[in-house]
Amino acid sequence: MGRPTLSFPGVTFGNDNTQGRSQKNYILSDGMSYHLGKHDFKFGGEMNRVPTSSEINVTFQGRYTFLRDEPVVPGNNATLPTVYTQTVLIRPNIWSDRVLAGIDRSVNIYAMFVNDTWRLRPNLTLNLGVRYDVQYYQGDLKGQDFPSTWEEQARYWVRLVTGDLKGQNFKPLPPDTNNFSPRVGVSWDPRNNGKMVVRFGYGVYYDQITTNGLRGIINSYPGFTTTEFANDTRLTGIPNSFFPARPPLSALSEQGSTSFSLPNGARVFPYTQQFTGGLSRQLGNDYKLSADFIHMLGLHFSRTMNVNACSPCLPTSARRYPLVSSGTRMNLDDSGNNTAVNMFQTQLQKRMSNRLSFLIGYTLGSVKSFSSTDNYNLSGNEHWGPTSNDVRHRVVGNFLTQLPFGIAFGSVASINSAPPYNITTGRDDNGDGATNDRPAGTGPNAGRGDPYFQFDLRSSKRFATSEHTRLEVLWEMFNVFNTVNFANYNGNQASTTFGQPRFAFDPFQGQLGIKFTF
């Protein structure tokens, strides 16, 4: 075994929380096409087998924690470390002879699709298709089945945390086998001259749930992978005099966790319903103007809720918890969140002619989702609001021109309106144990920071060094006007820096580069 980790306020020495992962992908994919009259058919599928294991070192060599950056003085207990923590691996690691917590999070992914491009008329095309996706989790993710109804799950959660199911493995979520996603699209040239196209589309698109997040759920099952022992001198009054050696477990107390993750037998895969409609029009010989409206409705997105949160909210001494009376936090990864995206985009583009090309685009957008601080009212109207990336206005432009002597010169400009940030009181106002409550009458992400502006320039010159090689010299400048762009605003009203930014993007930078192609 290695040496214990030493943690001081200013510096830490050791190997705690080092992680490793082994992953392989075996992919078989094929697609075919078939033409029949006015129909162009495409169909195919994919099989992706992903054997994956992950490991983490969680204080298996022990950890000494000091409250002050001071050396240990022999005979002076006040200088000894305040806390010693030792994590013990409960089940054997099948991939390594080292003391590491291991999880087998393999997954098999399958997909099939069929699509028909149907030319109804020379100026009218209809696209019809459907796709099917399914994931089957393997290894530790393929544990015992879990009940799907809320009432049954609640009883099992209590048994898992405090009773006879402690230390057992359950599927973090069931397989979702009905993920059929239809798509339809229409393109129409109203004047039948090739200069305008009107298009509409609708489709359902399923997302995948990564095994990394599911690994975290299983690792947090009570008594499944690890258990923790510790001696905190502030609680026991017993000095950690074994330092720098590792004490026996008999000298420590087993620590009961106050927070666990839970399996969810009713969770389903997230998906979006997407609608698009727009048109493109050729202007003259070199220009194209386009405008599009995009609507996306996201359903069954992930959110975390504490199913053992106290309700109603009472003073600490009078709180009552619905499942486990000790107040243990029982985190459930739920699939009840929704999101809505609406965007209008317009773009003017000039293709390269007369040594000049450019593009300028504008987007008016809105992104909203649920963000609740009430575990028993996660989807209330008062919790529906903008997400952290809800930038209402965005302008992007670029141009490229050819100067004499073969010098290419171009620029990119980006202008965004202010993104939002969440405003909280910094207190546990509703008594649920979390300090994420918002002021009365304040919705999610009610604050707005500052707008963003950046202008970059780039010039380059190419030299043909031989028939098959080429040398390019580049000079690039970023944030040419040295604009100060702030971000990450502090929304905690209890903080002395409330409403102030905690981060700024890079100032002006320039770089000279040489690129050799062969």
C-alpha positions, -999 to +999 in steps of 0.1 A: +000+000+000+010+036-006+015+063+019-014+083+034-024+116+017-015+147+036-040+176+032-031+211+044-052+243+037-026+254+012-014+222-004-022+185-006+002+155-012-010+121-022-030+100-046-066+104-034-093+105-061-071+094-089-092+077-115-087+053-144-108+039-172-105+012-197-128+013-228-130-006-261-155-001-289-165-029-313-186-013-340-204-030-369-222-005-391-237-008-426-260+012-448-276+005-482-295+025-508-321+015-535-337+036-562-372+028-573-390+052-597-394+085-578-382+069-545-346+068-531-345+044-502-318+043-476-317+018-447-291+004-423-281-002-388-253-002-363-241-024-334-217-009-309-205-031-280-186-011-254-168-031-227-158-005-201-144-005-166-136+024-143-116+027-111-111+053-085-089+057-054-109+071-025-086+074+005-077+037+004-042+046+016-057+069+043-058+107+045-046+130+072-062+165+073-046+195+089-064+227+097-033+248+097-002+251+075+022+242+103+047+214+108+041+186+133+061+191+165+070+159+184+052+159+218+027+187+208-007+172+201-020+205+189+001+202+158-011+167+149-036+163+120-072+170+131-089+142+110-078+108+098-100+091+072-096+055+059-118+040+031-122+002+030-131-016-002-160-039+004-160-060-028-130-072-048-117-053-078-118-078-107-096-057-130-067-048-109-045-061-081-044-026-066-067-013-039-092+006-061-129+008-063-140-007-097-173-006-116-180-026-147-201-002-168-202-019-202-230-012-226-244-026-259-259+000-283-280-009-313-297+013-339-317+008-371-331+033-396-350+035-429-355+066-451-374+074-483-366+105-504-398+108-526-397+132-555-434+140-559-428+166-585-396+182-601-400+210-576-414+191-546-396+165-525-409+146-494-385+129-470-399+102-447-379+081-422-379+063-389-351+053-365-349+029-336-324+032-308-318+009-278-292+005-251-286-026-229-264-021-199-240-048-188-219-057-158-227-038-126-252-016-145-272-048-152-282-054-116-314-065-101-347-051-114-362-023-094-400-016-091-414+011-114-442+025-093-435+053-069-451+036-039-431+004-043-399+023-050-402+043-018-404+012+003-374-003-015-354+029-010-358+028+028-348-009+028-318+000+006-305+027+029-313+013+063-325-023+060-320-057+044-313-044+009-282-025+020-251-035+000-271-050-029-269-039-065-299-027-086-301-014-121-298+024-119-325+026-146-344+001-167-338-006-204-359+017-226-370-004-256-396+018-273-374+046-287-388+049-321-381+083-337-400+093-369-389+121-392-406+140-420-393+168-442-406+188-472-386+209-497-404+230-523-392+253-551-423+275-556-411+291-588-394+259-601-364+279-612-338+267-587-334+301-570-357+296-540-364+267-516-390+265-489-385+238-463-402+223-433-392+194-411-402+175-380-384+148-361-380+130-328-344+125-316-334+103-286-303+110-265-281+085-247-276+083-210-238+080-204-226+052-182-202+076-163-232+091-145-247+057-139-214+046-124-217+074-098-252+063-088-241+027-082-209+038-064-231+057-040-253+027-031-250+023+007-225-005+016-220-016-020-184-007-030-168+010+000-172+020+037-154+047+055-137+049+090-124+080+106-112+097+137-121+134+141-103+147+172-129+175+175-156+149+181-137+121+199-110+141+217-085+113+208-053+127+191-042+112+158-009+101+174-003+073+148+009+100+124+026+095+100+018+058+102-016+043+093-037+034+124-056+001+127-093+002+120-100-007+156-088+028+165-114+044+142-151+048+141-173+037+111-188+067+094-224+066+084-230+086+052-256+114+052-262+112+014-269+083-010-279+079-046-308+057-055-319+036-085-349+048-105-370+020-120-393+045-137-366+066-155-368+069-193-345+082-220-346+119-229-357+130-263-365+162-283-392+170-307-378+194-333-396+215-358-379+237-384-394+259-411-377+284-434-366+295-468-335+304-488-334+328-518-306+335-542-300+372-548-282+380-580-253+357-588-233+358-556-256+363-527-280+341-506-305+352-480-320+327-457-344+328-427-354+299-404-375+293-374-365+264-350-386+250-322-373+222-299-392+206-270-371+185-248-388+159-227-377+136-198-345+155-192-325+146-161-328+164-127-318+154-092-343+154-064-340+146-027-370+122-020-363+125+017-365+163+019-385+175+049-420+188+043-436+210+054-406+232+063-401+235+100-374+247+124-345+222+127-357+208+160-392+200+146-384+187+111-400+155+099-386+135+071-410+113+049-388+082+044-358+081+068-362+100+101-325+107+104-327+131+075-304+111+052-302+128+018-316+103-008-308+116-042-329+104-071-319+111-107-353+118-121-363+122-158-391+148-153-375+179-165-385+196-198-368+223-219-380+245-247-359+262-273-372+288-298-349+304-323-353+327-353-322+328-375-314+349-406-283+349-427-268+368-456-239+351-474-217+362-503-197+335-521-161+343-531-161+366-561-141+396-570-116+386-542-143+389-514-166+366-495-186+373-463-213+360-440-234+378-414-260+361-393-284+371-365-302+348-340-330+357-317-334+329-292-350+317-260-340+286-239-362+277-209-364+248-185-375+240-150-352+249-121-368+243-088-356+247-052-387+228-039-383+190-039-421+187-038-429+211-066-402+206-092-424+215-122-444+245-108-449+274-132-429+297-108-398+274-115-400+277-153-375+301-167-344+308-187-314+284-186-279+296-180-272+297-218-302+317-226-286+344-248-314+363-265-294+381-292-264+368-311-247+384-341-218+366-359-200+378-390-169+370-410-152+381-442-123+369-463-105+388-490-075+382-512-049+410-511-021+415-536+009+391-534-014+362-525-021+374-490-054+362-475-069+385-450-100+379-429-119+385-397-145+371-373-168+392-351-191+379-323-216+399-304-239+384-277-264+399-254-260+392-217-265+356-204-284+351-172-273+340-138-292+326-108-301+347-078-303+330-044-306+342-008-276+321+003-297+306+031-319+275+036-351+295+037-374+265+032-356+242+056-348+214+032-311+214+040-299+231+008-288+268+006-301+273-030-333+291-022-343+321-043-359+353-030-397+354-029-411+362-063-378+356-081-377+330-108-347+310-120-318+328-136-334+362-130-301+381-132-283+392-163-246+398-167-228+419-193-229+415-231-200+399-250-180+413-279-149+399-297-132+409-329-104+387-344-082+392-374-062+367-394-037+370-424-018+343-441+005+338-471+012+304-488+044+293-505+046+263-527+079+247-518+075+217-542+049+198-562+035+180-531+045+204-502+033+238-491+044+263-464+019+288-449+028+317-426+000+330-404-005+360-382-035+360-360-049+385-335-077+377-310-098+403-292-082+430-313-099+459-293-090+443-259-126+442-248-131+431-212-157+404-213-169+393-178-186+361-169-197+338-140-216+364-120-221+358-083-259+355-076-256+348-038-272+378-020-254+368+012-220+374-004-201+406-003-195+402-041-231+397-050-238+407-086-202+409-095-183+388-121-158+361-110-142+355-144-130+374-174-123+360-209-088+364-225-076+400-233-059+408-266-036+380-279-015+377-310+004+347-324+026+340-353+024+305-369+040+284-396+021+255-412+038+229-433+017+206-455+031+176-472 
